[in-house]
Amino acid sequence: MFDKIMGYIKEFIDNTPDDIYEFSVILEDALVDDYDEMYKEQPRATEILADEIPDICASAEPGMKPDEIKVFKRKLRIEYDKALKAVV
């Protein structure tokens, strides 16, 4: 499950849609719903994802401007990279 979520984030970073709201809702829900399974696979990396990403996702709104999406994407990339470094 951890790899699936990381793949979902990577796909978003590489191919960001014009409207990021749906992605943010799905990711936030997945981090809650799949936390235990992800934690069993990659405890520290899952903690990193669960620490900041829900707040980043909560900042997304429908119809965000391109500059706002860039900020969202940059913040998400930082947390993704931190989690990637924590993978064992």
HTML snippet that shows the backbone in 3Dmol.js (N, CA, C, O; Angstrom):
<script src="https://3Dmol.org/build/3Dmol-min.js"></script>
<div id="view" style="width:600px;height:400px;position:relative"></div>
<script>
const pdb = `
ATOM      1  N   MET A   1       0.823  -1.197   0.000  1.00  0.00           N
ATOM      2  CA  MET A   1       0.000   0.000   0.000  1.00  0.00           C
ATOM      3  C   MET A   1       0.867   1.261   0.000  1.00  0.00           C
ATOM      4  O   MET A   1       0.538   2.253  -0.650  1.00  0.00           O
ATOM      5  N   PHE A   2       1.974   1.206   0.737  1.00  0.00           N
ATOM      6  CA  PHE A   2       2.866   2.366   0.777  1.00  0.00           C
ATOM      7  C   PHE A   2       3.345   2.725  -0.637  1.00  0.00           C
ATOM      8  O   PHE A   2       3.298   3.885  -1.046  1.00  0.00           O
ATOM      9  N   ASP A   3       3.800   1.720  -1.361  1.00  0.00           N
ATOM     10  CA  ASP A   3       4.287   1.971  -2.728  1.00  0.00           C
ATOM     11  C   ASP A   3       3.179   2.522  -3.621  1.00  0.00           C
ATOM     12  O   ASP A   3       3.436   3.364  -4.482  1.00  0.00           O
ATOM     13  N   LYS A   4       1.964   2.057  -3.423  1.00  0.00           N
ATOM     14  CA  LYS A   4       0.834   2.532  -4.220  1.00  0.00           C
ATOM     15  C   LYS A   4       0.600   4.025  -3.976  1.00  0.00           C
ATOM     16  O   LYS A   4       0.407   4.791  -4.920  1.00  0.00           O
ATOM     17  N   ILE A   5       0.619   4.425  -2.724  1.00  0.00           N
ATOM     18  CA  ILE A   5       0.391   5.838  -2.379  1.00  0.00           C
ATOM     19  C   ILE A   5       1.544   6.705  -2.891  1.00  0.00           C
ATOM     20  O   ILE A   5       1.321   7.792  -3.424  1.00  0.00           O
ATOM     21  N   MET A   6       2.771   6.218  -2.726  1.00  0.00           N
ATOM     22  CA  MET A   6       3.920   6.971  -3.233  1.00  0.00           C
ATOM     23  C   MET A   6       3.842   7.100  -4.758  1.00  0.00           C
ATOM     24  O   MET A   6       4.182   8.146  -5.310  1.00  0.00           O
ATOM     25  N   GLY A   7       3.401   6.051  -5.429  1.00  0.00           N
ATOM     26  CA  GLY A   7       3.225   6.098  -6.876  1.00  0.00           C
ATOM     27  C   GLY A   7       2.156   7.096  -7.276  1.00  0.00           C
ATOM     28  O   GLY A   7       2.298   7.799  -8.277  1.00  0.00           O
ATOM     29  N   TYR A   8       1.094   7.160  -6.503  1.00  0.00           N
ATOM     30  CA  TYR A   8       0.003   8.113  -6.756  1.00  0.00           C
ATOM     31  C   TYR A   8       0.522   9.545  -6.644  1.00  0.00           C
ATOM     32  O   TYR A   8       0.200  10.396  -7.473  1.00  0.00           O
ATOM     33  N   ILE A   9       1.324   9.803  -5.620  1.00  0.00           N
ATOM     34  CA  ILE A   9       1.893  11.136  -5.435  1.00  0.00           C
ATOM     35  C   ILE A   9       2.857  11.458  -6.582  1.00  0.00           C
ATOM     36  O   ILE A   9       2.811  12.553  -7.141  1.00  0.00           O
ATOM     37  N   LYS A  10       3.722  10.511  -6.930  1.00  0.00           N
ATOM     38  CA  LYS A  10       4.700  10.730  -8.002  1.00  0.00           C
ATOM     39  C   LYS A  10       3.998  11.013  -9.325  1.00  0.00           C
ATOM     40  O   LYS A  10       4.405  11.909 -10.064  1.00  0.00           O
ATOM     41  N   GLU A  11       2.962  10.266  -9.624  1.00  0.00           N
ATOM     42  CA  GLU A  11       2.205  10.487 -10.858  1.00  0.00           C
ATOM     43  C   GLU A  11       1.618  11.903 -10.877  1.00  0.00           C
ATOM     44  O   GLU A  11       1.638  12.574 -11.909  1.00  0.00           O
ATOM     45  N   PHE A  12       1.103  12.347  -9.740  1.00  0.00           N
ATOM     46  CA  PHE A  12       0.553  13.700  -9.644  1.00  0.00           C
ATOM     47  C   PHE A  12       1.647  14.739  -9.882  1.00  0.00           C
ATOM     48  O   PHE A  12       1.443  15.695 -10.630  1.00  0.00           O
ATOM     49  N   ILE A  13       2.797  14.556  -9.255  1.00  0.00           N
ATOM     50  CA  ILE A  13       3.897  15.510  -9.401  1.00  0.00           C
ATOM     51  C   ILE A  13       4.361  15.573 -10.856  1.00  0.00           C
ATOM     52  O   ILE A  13       4.623  16.654 -11.385  1.00  0.00           O
ATOM     53  N   ASP A  14       4.458  14.422 -11.489  1.00  0.00           N
ATOM     54  CA  ASP A  14       4.940  14.365 -12.874  1.00  0.00           C
ATOM     55  C   ASP A  14       3.903  14.834 -13.894  1.00  0.00           C
ATOM     56  O   ASP A  14       4.261  15.363 -14.947  1.00  0.00           O
ATOM     57  N   ASN A  15       2.635  14.645 -13.587  1.00  0.00           N
ATOM     58  CA  ASN A  15       1.546  14.959 -14.528  1.00  0.00           C
ATOM     59  C   ASN A  15       0.419  15.686 -13.808  1.00  0.00           C
ATOM     60  O   ASN A  15      -0.696  15.174 -13.712  1.00  0.00           O
ATOM     61  N   THR A  16       0.708  16.859 -13.311  1.00  0.00           N
ATOM     62  CA  THR A  16      -0.253  17.611 -12.502  1.00  0.00           C
ATOM     63  C   THR A  16      -1.446  18.066 -13.343  1.00  0.00           C
ATOM     64  O   THR A  16      -1.271  18.723 -14.370  1.00  0.00           O
ATOM     65  N   PRO A  17      -2.662  17.715 -12.903  1.00  0.00           N
ATOM     66  CA  PRO A  17      -3.852  18.161 -13.642  1.00  0.00           C
ATOM     67  C   PRO A  17      -4.125  19.647 -13.377  1.00  0.00           C
ATOM     68  O   PRO A  17      -3.544  20.248 -12.472  1.00  0.00           O
ATOM     69  N   ASP A  18      -5.005  20.214 -14.169  1.00  0.00           N
ATOM     70  CA  ASP A  18      -5.358  21.622 -13.984  1.00  0.00           C
ATOM     71  C   ASP A  18      -6.132  21.859 -12.695  1.00  0.00           C
ATOM     72  O   ASP A  18      -6.017  22.918 -12.079  1.00  0.00           O
ATOM     73  N   ASP A  19      -6.916  20.873 -12.292  1.00  0.00           N
ATOM     74  CA  ASP A  19      -7.676  20.982 -11.037  1.00  0.00           C
ATOM     75  C   ASP A  19      -7.168  19.906 -10.084  1.00  0.00           C
ATOM     76  O   ASP A  19      -7.303  18.713 -10.356  1.00  0.00           O
ATOM     77  N   ILE A  20      -6.592  20.325  -8.982  1.00  0.00           N
ATOM     78  CA  ILE A  20      -5.941  19.389  -8.061  1.00  0.00           C
ATOM     79  C   ILE A  20      -6.832  18.984  -6.893  1.00  0.00           C
ATOM     80  O   ILE A  20      -6.430  18.176  -6.056  1.00  0.00           O
ATOM     81  N   TYR A  21      -8.025  19.533  -6.832  1.00  0.00           N
ATOM     82  CA  TYR A  21      -8.879  19.305  -5.664  1.00  0.00           C
ATOM     83  C   TYR A  21      -9.196  17.822  -5.451  1.00  0.00           C
ATOM     84  O   TYR A  21      -9.078  17.319  -4.334  1.00  0.00           O
ATOM     85  N   GLU A  22      -9.597  17.123  -6.512  1.00  0.00           N
ATOM     86  CA  GLU A  22      -9.950  15.707  -6.375  1.00  0.00           C
ATOM     87  C   GLU A  22      -8.753  14.892  -5.872  1.00  0.00           C
ATOM     88  O   GLU A  22      -8.898  14.039  -4.996  1.00  0.00           O
ATOM     89  N   PHE A  23      -7.578  15.160  -6.431  1.00  0.00           N
ATOM     90  CA  PHE A  23      -6.366  14.487  -5.977  1.00  0.00           C
ATOM     91  C   PHE A  23      -6.150  14.710  -4.485  1.00  0.00           C
ATOM     92  O   PHE A  23      -5.853  13.764  -3.756  1.00  0.00           O
ATOM     93  N   SER A  24      -6.296  15.941  -4.026  1.00  0.00           N
ATOM     94  CA  SER A  24      -6.035  16.264  -2.620  1.00  0.00           C
ATOM     95  C   SER A  24      -6.986  15.521  -1.689  1.00  0.00           C
ATOM     96  O   SER A  24      -6.578  15.062  -0.623  1.00  0.00           O
ATOM     97  N   VAL A  25      -8.242  15.401  -2.082  1.00  0.00           N
ATOM     98  CA  VAL A  25      -9.234  14.693  -1.261  1.00  0.00           C
ATOM     99  C   VAL A  25      -8.900  13.199  -1.201  1.00  0.00           C
ATOM    100  O   VAL A  25      -8.926  12.596  -0.128  1.00  0.00           O
ATOM    101  N   ILE A  26      -8.589  12.612  -2.348  1.00  0.00           N
ATOM    102  CA  ILE A  26      -8.272  11.183  -2.401  1.00  0.00           C
ATOM    103  C   ILE A  26      -7.022  10.882  -1.585  1.00  0.00           C
ATOM    104  O   ILE A  26      -6.999   9.917  -0.820  1.00  0.00           O
ATOM    105  N   LEU A  27      -5.979  11.701  -1.741  1.00  0.00           N
ATOM    106  CA  LEU A  27      -4.738  11.468  -1.007  1.00  0.00           C
ATOM    107  C   LEU A  27      -4.941  11.614   0.491  1.00  0.00           C
ATOM    108  O   LEU A  27      -4.464  10.784   1.265  1.00  0.00           O
ATOM    109  N   GLU A  28      -5.633  12.644   0.902  1.00  0.00           N
ATOM    110  CA  GLU A  28      -5.889  12.851   2.331  1.00  0.00           C
ATOM    111  C   GLU A  28      -6.652  11.667   2.918  1.00  0.00           C
ATOM    112  O   GLU A  28      -6.314  11.183   3.999  1.00  0.00           O
ATOM    113  N   ASP A  29      -7.670  11.206   2.215  1.00  0.00           N
ATOM    114  CA  ASP A  29      -8.451  10.050   2.677  1.00  0.00           C
ATOM    115  C   ASP A  29      -7.589   8.788   2.738  1.00  0.00           C
ATOM    116  O   ASP A  29      -7.689   8.015   3.691  1.00  0.00           O
ATOM    117  N   ALA A  30      -6.752   8.578   1.734  1.00  0.00           N
ATOM    118  CA  ALA A  30      -5.906   7.382   1.693  1.00  0.00           C
ATOM    119  C   ALA A  30      -4.927   7.356   2.854  1.00  0.00           C
ATOM    120  O   ALA A  30      -4.663   6.296   3.420  1.00  0.00           O
ATOM    121  N   LEU A  31      -4.391   8.506   3.211  1.00  0.00           N
ATOM    122  CA  LEU A  31      -3.447   8.559   4.329  1.00  0.00           C
ATOM    123  C   LEU A  31      -4.118   8.198   5.654  1.00  0.00           C
ATOM    124  O   LEU A  31      -3.473   7.674   6.562  1.00  0.00           O
ATOM    125  N   VAL A  32      -5.392   8.475   5.755  1.00  0.00           N
ATOM    126  CA  VAL A  32      -6.145   8.102   6.957  1.00  0.00           C
ATOM    127  C   VAL A  32      -6.573   6.636   6.874  1.00  0.00           C
ATOM    128  O   VAL A  32      -6.321   5.852   7.789  1.00  0.00           O
ATOM    129  N   ASP A  33      -7.221   6.278   5.771  1.00  0.00           N
ATOM    130  CA  ASP A  33      -7.787   4.939   5.626  1.00  0.00           C
ATOM    131  C   ASP A  33      -6.727   3.837   5.583  1.00  0.00           C
ATOM    132  O   ASP A  33      -6.941   2.746   6.110  1.00  0.00           O
ATOM    133  N   ASP A  34      -5.595   4.122   4.961  1.00  0.00           N
ATOM    134  CA  ASP A  34      -4.570   3.093   4.748  1.00  0.00           C
ATOM    135  C   ASP A  34      -3.352   3.263   5.644  1.00  0.00           C
ATOM    136  O   ASP A  34      -2.332   2.607   5.434  1.00  0.00           O
ATOM    137  N   TYR A  35      -3.449   4.123   6.625  1.00  0.00           N
ATOM    138  CA  TYR A  35      -2.292   4.437   7.469  1.00  0.00           C
ATOM    139  C   TYR A  35      -1.685   3.186   8.107  1.00  0.00           C
ATOM    140  O   TYR A  35      -0.475   2.975   8.023  1.00  0.00           O
ATOM    141  N   ASP A  36      -2.509   2.363   8.739  1.00  0.00           N
ATOM    142  CA  ASP A  36      -1.990   1.188   9.453  1.00  0.00           C
ATOM    143  C   ASP A  36      -1.240   0.243   8.518  1.00  0.00           C
ATOM    144  O   ASP A  36      -0.163  -0.248   8.856  1.00  0.00           O
ATOM    145  N   GLU A  37      -1.808  -0.004   7.355  1.00  0.00           N
ATOM    146  CA  GLU A  37      -1.157  -0.893   6.392  1.00  0.00           C
ATOM    147  C   GLU A  37       0.156  -0.280   5.888  1.00  0.00           C
ATOM    148  O   GLU A  37       1.167  -0.972   5.769  1.00  0.00           O
ATOM    149  N   MET A  38       0.128   1.012   5.598  1.00  0.00           N
ATOM    150  CA  MET A  38       1.339   1.696   5.149  1.00  0.00           C
ATOM    151  C   MET A  38       2.406   1.680   6.245  1.00  0.00           C
ATOM    152  O   MET A  38       3.591   1.486   5.972  1.00  0.00           O
ATOM    153  N   TYR A  39       1.969   1.887   7.483  1.00  0.00           N
ATOM    154  CA  TYR A  39       2.904   1.944   8.613  1.00  0.00           C
ATOM    155  C   TYR A  39       3.632   0.609   8.792  1.00  0.00           C
ATOM    156  O   TYR A  39       4.824   0.580   9.095  1.00  0.00           O
ATOM    157  N   LYS A  40       2.912  -0.481   8.605  1.00  0.00           N
ATOM    158  CA  LYS A  40       3.535  -1.806   8.712  1.00  0.00           C
ATOM    159  C   LYS A  40       4.643  -1.980   7.673  1.00  0.00           C
ATOM    160  O   LYS A  40       5.643  -2.649   7.931  1.00  0.00           O
ATOM    161  N   GLU A  41       4.462  -1.379   6.505  1.00  0.00           N
ATOM    162  CA  GLU A  41       5.426  -1.526   5.414  1.00  0.00           C
ATOM    163  C   GLU A  41       6.619  -0.576   5.554  1.00  0.00           C
ATOM    164  O   GLU A  41       7.767  -0.969   5.347  1.00  0.00           O
ATOM    165  N   GLN A  42       6.331   0.674   5.906  1.00  0.00           N
ATOM    166  CA  GLN A  42       7.372   1.713   5.981  1.00  0.00           C
ATOM    167  C   GLN A  42       7.013   2.675   7.119  1.00  0.00           C
ATOM    168  O   GLN A  42       6.460   3.745   6.863  1.00  0.00           O
ATOM    169  N   PRO A  43       7.317   2.314   8.367  1.00  0.00           N
ATOM    170  CA  PRO A  43       6.865   3.121   9.501  1.00  0.00           C
ATOM    171  C   PRO A  43       7.321   4.590   9.462  1.00  0.00           C
ATOM    172  O   PRO A  43       6.485   5.490   9.543  1.00  0.00           O
ATOM    173  N   ARG A  44       8.592   4.835   9.342  1.00  0.00           N
ATOM    174  CA  ARG A  44       9.086   6.218   9.412  1.00  0.00           C
ATOM    175  C   ARG A  44       8.615   7.038   8.219  1.00  0.00           C
ATOM    176  O   ARG A  44       8.206   8.188   8.381  1.00  0.00           O
ATOM    177  N   ALA A  45       8.665   6.469   7.048  1.00  0.00           N
ATOM    178  CA  ALA A  45       8.231   7.187   5.850  1.00  0.00           C
ATOM    179  C   ALA A  45       6.732   7.502   5.919  1.00  0.00           C
ATOM    180  O   ALA A  45       6.302   8.565   5.473  1.00  0.00           O
ATOM    181  N   THR A  46       5.946   6.592   6.470  1.00  0.00           N
ATOM    182  CA  THR A  46       4.509   6.832   6.619  1.00  0.00           C
ATOM    183  C   THR A  46       4.260   7.957   7.610  1.00  0.00           C
ATOM    184  O   THR A  46       3.389   8.797   7.385  1.00  0.00           O
ATOM    185  N   GLU A  47       5.009   7.985   8.699  1.00  0.00           N
ATOM    186  CA  GLU A  47       4.877   9.078   9.671  1.00  0.00           C
ATOM    187  C   GLU A  47       5.168  10.422   9.010  1.00  0.00           C
ATOM    188  O   GLU A  47       4.473  11.408   9.256  1.00  0.00           O
ATOM    189  N   ILE A  48       6.189  10.452   8.178  1.00  0.00           N
ATOM    190  CA  ILE A  48       6.543  11.694   7.477  1.00  0.00           C
ATOM    191  C   ILE A  48       5.395  12.138   6.579  1.00  0.00           C
ATOM    192  O   ILE A  48       5.016  13.309   6.588  1.00  0.00           O
ATOM    193  N   LEU A  49       4.842  11.209   5.808  1.00  0.00           N
ATOM    194  CA  LEU A  49       3.719  11.554   4.929  1.00  0.00           C
ATOM    195  C   LEU A  49       2.521  12.053   5.728  1.00  0.00           C
ATOM    196  O   LEU A  49       1.877  13.033   5.352  1.00  0.00           O
ATOM    197  N   ALA A  50       2.231  11.377   6.827  1.00  0.00           N
ATOM    198  CA  ALA A  50       1.036  11.710   7.609  1.00  0.00           C
ATOM    199  C   ALA A  50       1.199  12.987   8.429  1.00  0.00           C
ATOM    200  O   ALA A  50       0.210  13.535   8.916  1.00  0.00           O
ATOM    201  N   ASP A  51       2.415  13.461   8.586  1.00  0.00           N
ATOM    202  CA  ASP A  51       2.654  14.639   9.402  1.00  0.00           C
ATOM    203  C   ASP A  51       2.193  15.921   8.712  1.00  0.00           C
ATOM    204  O   ASP A  51       1.432  16.691   9.298  1.00  0.00           O
ATOM    205  N   GLU A  52       2.633  16.160   7.495  1.00  0.00           N
ATOM    206  CA  GLU A  52       2.357  17.433   6.818  1.00  0.00           C
ATOM    207  C   GLU A  52       1.359  17.343   5.668  1.00  0.00           C
ATOM    208  O   GLU A  52       0.645  18.306   5.386  1.00  0.00           O
ATOM    209  N   ILE A  53       1.309  16.200   5.009  1.00  0.00           N
ATOM    210  CA  ILE A  53       0.493  16.116   3.790  1.00  0.00           C
ATOM    211  C   ILE A  53      -1.004  16.354   4.026  1.00  0.00           C
ATOM    212  O   ILE A  53      -1.641  16.981   3.179  1.00  0.00           O
ATOM    213  N   PRO A  54      -1.598  15.886   5.135  1.00  0.00           N
ATOM    214  CA  PRO A  54      -3.019  16.217   5.322  1.00  0.00           C
ATOM    215  C   PRO A  54      -3.284  17.728   5.351  1.00  0.00           C
ATOM    216  O   PRO A  54      -4.291  18.191   4.816  1.00  0.00           O
ATOM    217  N   ASP A  55      -2.388  18.489   5.970  1.00  0.00           N
ATOM    218  CA  ASP A  55      -2.555  19.951   5.986  1.00  0.00           C
ATOM    219  C   ASP A  55      -2.361  20.544   4.593  1.00  0.00           C
ATOM    220  O   ASP A  55      -3.068  21.473   4.204  1.00  0.00           O
ATOM    221  N   ILE A  56      -1.407  20.005   3.852  1.00  0.00           N
ATOM    222  CA  ILE A  56      -1.193  20.472   2.481  1.00  0.00           C
ATOM    223  C   ILE A  56      -2.442  20.186   1.654  1.00  0.00           C
ATOM    224  O   ILE A  56      -2.910  21.048   0.910  1.00  0.00           O
ATOM    225  N   CYS A  57      -2.980  18.979   1.783  1.00  0.00           N
ATOM    226  CA  CYS A  57      -4.190  18.606   1.036  1.00  0.00           C
ATOM    227  C   CYS A  57      -5.381  19.476   1.434  1.00  0.00           C
ATOM    228  O   CYS A  57      -6.190  19.853   0.586  1.00  0.00           O
ATOM    229  N   ALA A  58      -5.484  19.790   2.707  1.00  0.00           N
ATOM    230  CA  ALA A  58      -6.601  20.609   3.180  1.00  0.00           C
ATOM    231  C   ALA A  58      -6.555  22.019   2.598  1.00  0.00           C
ATOM    232  O   ALA A  58      -7.571  22.713   2.573  1.00  0.00           O
ATOM    233  N   SER A  59      -5.394  22.442   2.135  1.00  0.00           N
ATOM    234  CA  SER A  59      -5.274  23.786   1.560  1.00  0.00           C
ATOM    235  C   SER A  59      -5.804  23.857   0.129  1.00  0.00           C
ATOM    236  O   SER A  59      -6.006  24.951  -0.397  1.00  0.00           O
ATOM    237  N   ALA A  60      -6.030  22.721  -0.498  1.00  0.00           N
ATOM    238  CA  ALA A  60      -6.506  22.704  -1.888  1.00  0.00           C
ATOM    239  C   ALA A  60      -7.979  23.089  -1.963  1.00  0.00           C
ATOM    240  O   ALA A  60      -8.792  22.705  -1.122  1.00  0.00           O
ATOM    241  N   GLU A  61      -8.288  23.852  -2.990  1.00  0.00           N
ATOM    242  CA  GLU A  61      -9.656  24.282  -3.247  1.00  0.00           C
ATOM    243  C   GLU A  61      -9.958  24.050  -4.724  1.00  0.00           C
ATOM    244  O   GLU A  61      -9.048  24.073  -5.553  1.00  0.00           O
ATOM    245  N   PRO A  62     -11.228  23.828  -5.058  1.00  0.00           N
ATOM    246  CA  PRO A  62     -11.564  23.720  -6.483  1.00  0.00           C
ATOM    247  C   PRO A  62     -11.219  25.026  -7.206  1.00  0.00           C
ATOM    248  O   PRO A  62     -11.422  26.114  -6.668  1.00  0.00           O
ATOM    249  N   GLY A  63     -10.705  24.908  -8.409  1.00  0.00           N
ATOM    250  CA  GLY A  63     -10.445  26.085  -9.237  1.00  0.00           C
ATOM    251  C   GLY A  63      -9.245  26.920  -8.815  1.00  0.00           C
ATOM    252  O   GLY A  63      -9.231  28.132  -9.030  1.00  0.00           O
ATOM    253  N   MET A  64      -8.249  26.296  -8.224  1.00  0.00           N
ATOM    254  CA  MET A  64      -7.062  27.044  -7.814  1.00  0.00           C
ATOM    255  C   MET A  64      -6.325  27.582  -9.042  1.00  0.00           C
ATOM    256  O   MET A  64      -6.355  26.984 -10.117  1.00  0.00           O
ATOM    257  N   LYS A  65      -5.668  28.719  -8.854  1.00  0.00           N
ATOM    258  CA  LYS A  65      -4.877  29.342  -9.913  1.00  0.00           C
ATOM    259  C   LYS A  65      -3.565  28.578 -10.091  1.00  0.00           C
ATOM    260  O   LYS A  65      -3.103  27.911  -9.165  1.00  0.00           O
ATOM    261  N   PRO A  66      -2.963  28.673 -11.282  1.00  0.00           N
ATOM    262  CA  PRO A  66      -1.701  27.961 -11.541  1.00  0.00           C
ATOM    263  C   PRO A  66      -0.604  28.253 -10.506  1.00  0.00           C
ATOM    264  O   PRO A  66       0.125  27.341 -10.117  1.00  0.00           O
ATOM    265  N   ASP A  67      -0.478  29.486 -10.065  1.00  0.00           N
ATOM    266  CA  ASP A  67       0.539  29.819  -9.055  1.00  0.00           C
ATOM    267  C   ASP A  67       0.262  29.114  -7.731  1.00  0.00           C
ATOM    268  O   ASP A  67       1.190  28.677  -7.051  1.00  0.00           O
ATOM    269  N   GLU A  68      -1.007  29.005  -7.368  1.00  0.00           N
ATOM    270  CA  GLU A  68      -1.385  28.313  -6.135  1.00  0.00           C
ATOM    271  C   GLU A  68      -1.094  26.815  -6.254  1.00  0.00           C
ATOM    272  O   GLU A  68      -0.666  26.175  -5.294  1.00  0.00           O
ATOM    273  N   ILE A  69      -1.331  26.277  -7.429  1.00  0.00           N
ATOM    274  CA  ILE A  69      -1.056  24.857  -7.678  1.00  0.00           C
ATOM    275  C   ILE A  69       0.447  24.599  -7.591  1.00  0.00           C
ATOM    276  O   ILE A  69       0.865  23.564  -7.072  1.00  0.00           O
ATOM    277  N   LYS A  70       1.256  25.519  -8.088  1.00  0.00           N
ATOM    278  CA  LYS A  70       2.716  25.380  -8.001  1.00  0.00           C
ATOM    279  C   LYS A  70       3.174  25.315  -6.549  1.00  0.00           C
ATOM    280  O   LYS A  70       4.043  24.514  -6.206  1.00  0.00           O
ATOM    281  N   VAL A  71       2.597  26.148  -5.702  1.00  0.00           N
ATOM    282  CA  VAL A  71       2.945  26.148  -4.278  1.00  0.00           C
ATOM    283  C   VAL A  71       2.543  24.819  -3.651  1.00  0.00           C
ATOM    284  O   VAL A  71       3.326  24.217  -2.916  1.00  0.00           O
ATOM    285  N   PHE A  72       1.334  24.360  -3.934  1.00  0.00           N
ATOM    286  CA  PHE A  72       0.851  23.077  -3.437  1.00  0.00           C
ATOM    287  C   PHE A  72       1.791  21.959  -3.863  1.00  0.00           C
ATOM    288  O   PHE A  72       2.196  21.130  -3.048  1.00  0.00           O
ATOM    289  N   LYS A  73       2.130  21.945  -5.134  1.00  0.00           N
ATOM    290  CA  LYS A  73       2.986  20.906  -5.693  1.00  0.00           C
ATOM    291  C   LYS A  73       4.385  20.944  -5.068  1.00  0.00           C
ATOM    292  O   LYS A  73       4.966  19.895  -4.787  1.00  0.00           O
ATOM    293  N   ARG A  74       4.920  22.135  -4.851  1.00  0.00           N
ATOM    294  CA  ARG A  74       6.249  22.268  -4.238  1.00  0.00           C
ATOM    295  C   ARG A  74       6.242  21.714  -2.822  1.00  0.00           C
ATOM    296  O   ARG A  74       7.153  20.981  -2.437  1.00  0.00           O
ATOM    297  N   LYS A  75       5.223  22.057  -2.043  1.00  0.00           N
ATOM    298  CA  LYS A  75       5.110  21.547  -0.668  1.00  0.00           C
ATOM    299  C   LYS A  75       4.969  20.024  -0.660  1.00  0.00           C
ATOM    300  O   LYS A  75       5.586  19.337   0.154  1.00  0.00           O
ATOM    301  N   LEU A  76       4.156  19.513  -1.570  1.00  0.00           N
ATOM    302  CA  LEU A  76       3.951  18.071  -1.666  1.00  0.00           C
ATOM    303  C   LEU A  76       5.250  17.369  -2.049  1.00  0.00           C
ATOM    304  O   LEU A  76       5.574  16.316  -1.499  1.00  0.00           O
ATOM    305  N   ARG A  77       5.981  17.938  -2.975  1.00  0.00           N
ATOM    306  CA  ARG A  77       7.254  17.363  -3.428  1.00  0.00           C
ATOM    307  C   ARG A  77       8.257  17.282  -2.275  1.00  0.00           C
ATOM    308  O   ARG A  77       8.981  16.294  -2.153  1.00  0.00           O
ATOM    309  N   ILE A  78       8.302  18.300  -1.444  1.00  0.00           N
ATOM    310  CA  ILE A  78       9.215  18.306  -0.295  1.00  0.00           C
ATOM    311  C   ILE A  78       8.914  17.131   0.627  1.00  0.00           C
ATOM    312  O   ILE A  78       9.829  16.426   1.052  1.00  0.00           O
ATOM    313  N   GLU A  79       7.647  16.916   0.938  1.00  0.00           N
ATOM    314  CA  GLU A  79       7.261  15.831   1.835  1.00  0.00           C
ATOM    315  C   GLU A  79       7.472  14.467   1.163  1.00  0.00           C
ATOM    316  O   GLU A  79       7.889  13.507   1.812  1.00  0.00           O
ATOM    317  N   TYR A  80       7.189  14.393  -0.108  1.00  0.00           N
ATOM    318  CA  TYR A  80       7.410  13.152  -0.868  1.00  0.00           C
ATOM    319  C   TYR A  80       8.888  12.786  -0.823  1.00  0.00           C
ATOM    320  O   TYR A  80       9.236  11.634  -0.563  1.00  0.00           O
ATOM    321  N   ASP A  81       9.757  13.760  -1.074  1.00  0.00           N
ATOM    322  CA  ASP A  81      11.203  13.505  -1.058  1.00  0.00           C
ATOM    323  C   ASP A  81      11.689  13.087   0.324  1.00  0.00           C
ATOM    324  O   ASP A  81      12.536  12.201   0.445  1.00  0.00           O
ATOM    325  N   LYS A  82      11.154  13.725   1.371  1.00  0.00           N
ATOM    326  CA  LYS A  82      11.521  13.332   2.747  1.00  0.00           C
ATOM    327  C   LYS A  82      11.138  11.883   3.005  1.00  0.00           C
ATOM    328  O   LYS A  82      11.924  11.114   3.558  1.00  0.00           O
ATOM    329  N   ALA A  83       9.920  11.511   2.600  1.00  0.00           N
ATOM    330  CA  ALA A  83       9.442  10.141   2.811  1.00  0.00           C
ATOM    331  C   ALA A  83      10.283   9.150   2.013  1.00  0.00           C
ATOM    332  O   ALA A  83      10.599   8.065   2.501  1.00  0.00           O
ATOM    333  N   LEU A  84      10.641   9.518   0.801  1.00  0.00           N
ATOM    334  CA  LEU A  84      11.449   8.651  -0.041  1.00  0.00           C
ATOM    335  C   LEU A  84      12.805   8.370   0.602  1.00  0.00           C
ATOM    336  O   LEU A  84      13.304   7.247   0.536  1.00  0.00           O
ATOM    337  N   LYS A  85      13.390   9.369   1.212  1.00  0.00           N
ATOM    338  CA  LYS A  85      14.677   9.188   1.896  1.00  0.00           C
ATOM    339  C   LYS A  85      14.561   8.299   3.125  1.00  0.00           C
ATOM    340  O   LYS A  85      15.546   7.691   3.545  1.00  0.00           O
ATOM    341  N   ALA A  86      13.374   8.217   3.702  1.00  0.00           N
ATOM    342  CA  ALA A  86      13.162   7.425   4.914  1.00  0.00           C
ATOM    343  C   ALA A  86      12.812   5.961   4.618  1.00  0.00           C
ATOM    344  O   ALA A  86      12.726   5.145   5.536  1.00  0.00           O
ATOM    345  N   VAL A  87      12.613   5.636   3.350  1.00  0.00           N
ATOM    346  CA  VAL A  87      12.258   4.262   2.982  1.00  0.00           C
ATOM    347  C   VAL A  87      13.434   3.333   3.298  1.00  0.00           C
ATOM    348  O   VAL A  87      14.589   3.625   2.989  1.00  0.00           O
ATOM    349  N   VAL A  88      13.095   2.205   3.926  1.00  0.00           N
ATOM    350  CA  VAL A  88      14.118   1.213   4.258  1.00  0.00           C
ATOM    351  C   VAL A  88      13.942  -0.048   3.429  1.00  0.00           C
ATOM    352  O   VAL A  88      14.715  -0.995   3.574  1.00  0.00           O
TER     353      VAL A  88
END
`;
const viewer = $3Dmol.createViewer("view");
viewer.addModel(pdb, "pdb");
viewer.setStyle({}, {cartoon: {color: "spectrum"}});
viewer.zoomTo();
viewer.render();
</script>
